Amino acid sequence: MATSPALLFPSTSSSASPSSARVEAVVLFNICDSYVRRPDQADRVIGTLLGSLLPDGTVHVRNSYVVPHSESADQVAIDIEYHHNMYASHQKVNPKEVIVGWFSTGFGVSGGSTLIHDFYSREVQNPIHLTVDTGFTRGEASIKAYISSNLSLGDRHLAAQFQEIPLDLRMIEAEKAGFEILKSTMVEKLPNDLEGMESSMEKLYILIDEIYKYVDDVVEGRVAPDNKIGRFISESVASMPKLSPASFDKLFNDKIQDNLALVYLSSITRTQISIAEKLNTAAQVL
């Protein structure tokens, strides 16, 4: 595989690097799932890659987990405590899987990536950086692996050079079929409760309209009656609770109010967690 032009950012990373990377399909599925479940204010997600270093210098990535973070133009805050707790939990289940690098969604390496790479360079020697283009920037899910090496002038570190390395995606036939479907189905975000309810009500309205049309066609003699369909419609109608319009409106509005209250409380919780993450990161740095 041909390597891409190097990207330069200020850094102090180690110079030695793996020769290639091998990634299991479950890692890609985990990354894509975490992207659609990301917080509303997040443009991308990052996380830790777990696996092992093979004797031939290939990094074999077998698992991953998301690490909460926030970033701006000039700084990045990582929830270090969450990262360490998750890694400790994974070690209890499979101690052979160690930290081999980190991942991020998006196309290629960004300016903030060098700060995150510096953090993982302190966690493990010679980490790799895996990028997954969940936005299909060039019409496909571009997946690339990078290594980082130092550019120095004497004893002074000038920059980190991110260089693409060969990447082997390990997939069986069933996983390949799922990945092809995943590439052709773009979902920017999972719907929230209100959006999901709205979508369900729209589909229900379409189905009811189709049933009305079918019943009218049978009554007018335009369609031959089907006893199975008739019994199914009768059972569906009989299963509906008998509520007056006023009672139904009250029940529906109460449910809406409950959902709105839940959304409000979730927003407050996310804000408190974000503040706690920044304070914890600042304490770790100091």
N, C-alpha and C positions, 0 to 999 in steps of 0.2 A: 504493500500500500504506500502510495506517495505521501510524503509529509507536507503539511501546510506551512505557510510562512510563519515565522515566530512572532509572538505577541509580547511586548515588553511592558513590565510594570515594576515599580519599586518593590523590593523584597529582600529577605535574608535567608532564603531556603537553601537546603542542602543540594549538592551538585549531582551526586550519583543517582541513577534512575533505572527503573525496570525497562525491559526490552519490548514488551507487548502486554495486552490485557485480554482476558477472556471473561465474558459476562453472561450469566445465566438469565433466562427469560423472566424468571420471577422478579429479578431486580428491576427490570424495565417496567413490568406491570405495577410494582410497588411505587415506582417514581411517578408514573402517569396517574395512578390513583391518588397519590398525595397531592399532585398538582391541582386536580379538580376539586379537592377538599381543602385547599389552602384558605387562609383567612381572606376576607374581602379586600383588605388594604395591601396584600402581598402581591408583588409582580412575579415572583418566582419562589421556588422552594429549594432548600438545600438539605443535605443529610449525609450520614456516614455510610461508607461501603465496608462490608465485612467479607473476609475470604482468607486466602493464603497466598504465599509466594512460592511458585513451583521452582524446581531445581534449574530449569532452563531460563529463568528470569522472567517468566510470565506471571502476571498477577491474576489470580483466579477469583473473580468476584461472585459470591454465592448468596449474599443477603445484604439488606440495607434497612435503614430506618431514618425517618425525618428528624431534623433538629430545628426547633423554633429559632427564628432569627428576625432581625429587622435591620434594614440598611438604608443609607441615604447616599448622597453624592460623595461624601468624604469620610464616612465611618460605617462600621458594621458591628452589630451587637449580636452575639451568639449566646444561647442559653447553655452555658458550660455544665451546670449541674445536671440539667436534663440529659445532656449528651453522656455524661459519665454514668448516670443511673441506668440509662438504656443499655449502655455497653456492658455494665455489670450484670444486668439481667440476661443479656444474650450469652455472656460467658458462662452463666450457670446452666444454660440449656445446651450450648455447643461451644466448649472451650477451645476447639480447634479453629473457630472462625475469629480472626483478629482484625483490627482496623487496618485497611490497606489503602484508604483514600476517602474521597468524598465526591458527592454528585451535586449538580445543580440543573435546573430546567432553564431553557433558553438556548439561543444559537451562539455557540462559540464561547470564548472567554471574555468576561467583562472586567471593567476596572476594579470593582469591589472583590473580584475573585481572588486577587493576590493576597488580600488581608485574610480571607478565610483559609487560603492555602498555607499561609504562615502559621495559622493556629494548628492545622492538621500536621504540619511538619514538626510541631512540638509534641504531638500525640504519637506519631509513628515516623520512622525514617523513610524517606523517599515515597510519599503518598502519590497516588494518581488522582487525576481530576476527570470525572466523567460528566459530559454534558448531553442532555436529551432535549431536543428542540420540540417541545410539546406544542409550539405555536405553528409548526409546519411552515417556517419562513420561506423555504424553497419548494413548497408543495409536497414535502415528505418529512418523515420523522428522522431528522439527522441526528445520529448518535456518534459521538467522538470521545476518545480518551486522550488525555494530555499528561505530560510529565513536566517538571519544572527544574531548571538548573540556574545557577548563579552566573551573572556577568559581573566581574570584579575588575577593579583597577588598583593593583597592589593589594593592600589589606582592606580596601574600601569596596563594599558591595554597592553596585550601581543599579542593578535591575534583576528581575527574574525572567527567564526565557521559557515561555510555555511552548512546548513542541508536541505535535500530534504523534501518537504511536499507533502501530497496527492494532486493530480491535476485532476480536472474534466473538460473534453473537452465537451462543449455544442454544439451539432450539430443536425440539422434536417436531414432527409433522403437525400435531395438534396445536402446539404453541405457535408455530408459523402461521397457521390459519387464524388463530386469535390475534396475532400481531398485525396481520394484514387487515383484519376488520377494524382493529384499533386505529391504524393509520388512516383508514377511510372514514372514520367517524370522529369528527372533532366536537368536543364538549368543553366549552370554556370554563363553566362552573356547574356544580351540581345545584339543582333548584332547591330553594329553601321551602319551608312548610307552606307558606302562602302561595308561592309559585307552583308547587306541586299540587296543592288543592285546586288552584285555578285550572291547571292542565287537566286534572281528573274530571272536573266539572264540565269542561269543554268536550272531552271525549264522551262523557255520559250523555250530554245533550245531543251529540251526533247519533249515538246509539238509540236513544229514545225516538229521535226523528225518523230513523230507519225503521223502527218497529211500527210507528204510526203509519208510515207509508205502506209497509207490508200488510198491516191489518186493513187499511183502506182498499188496497188492491184485491185482497181476498173477498171483502164485503161486496165490492163492485164487480167481482167475477173476472178480473183481469189476470189473477194468479190462482192456480189450483191450491186449495188448502192442504196444509201438512199437519197431521195430528201431533207429531213430535214437537214441532215448533209451537203449535198452539198450547200444548201442555206446559212447555218450558216458559212461555209468556205468562200463562195462568199462575204457575208456581212462583214466578218472580214477583208478580203483582201481589200475590197472597202473602209473600214474605215481608212486604213493606209494612212498617208500623203505621197504624191508623192515627195520624196526627192532624189536628186542624192547622190551617195556614199560619195562624197566629202562634201556635205552639212550635211549629217548625221554624219559623223566623226567629223566635226567641232562642231555641236550641242552637241554631246556626250562628247567630250573633254572639252567643256565649262562647262558642268554640273559637270564633274569630278573636274575641277579646283575650281568651286564654293564650292563643298563639302570639298575639301582639305583646302580651306581658312577658311571655317566654323569650321573644326576640329582644325585648328591652333588657331583661336580666342577663341574657347572654352577652349583649353588647357591653354592659357594665363589667361583667366578669372578664371579658377579653381585655378591656382597658386596664383593669387591675393587674392582670397577668403580665401585660406588656410593661407596665411600670415596674413590677417586681423583677422582670427579666433584666431591664436596664440597670436597676440598682444592684442586682446580683452580679452582672457583668462588670460594672464599675468597681464593685468591691473586689472581684477577682483580679482585676488589673492593678488596683492599688495595693 
